[in-house]
Amino acid sequence: MSVLFQKTRRPRLDPTMIGMPTNFRHTAHIGSGDVSNSTRVTNLENQMSSKGGYDHVSPVNIELKVIDLPGRNQT
């Protein structure tokens, strides 16, 4: 006997269903170059936690997959 499970779909959202952020606090800007090494990530964590309201900081392992792209003049 086989049982089929139908995947339930989340309802589609449109902009009218999304409200304004509540209790939003911008504590730091993180750009694409800011997570290139663990030292910068640690500095960001310290900067963000120094803004207050963070009783607990959870360590996070960051694993980046990096590939070399050929230069424009290389084939």
Secondary structure, DSSP 8 states (H G I E B T S, - for coil): --------------GGG----SS--------GGGGSSHHHHHHHHHHHHTTS--S----------------TT--
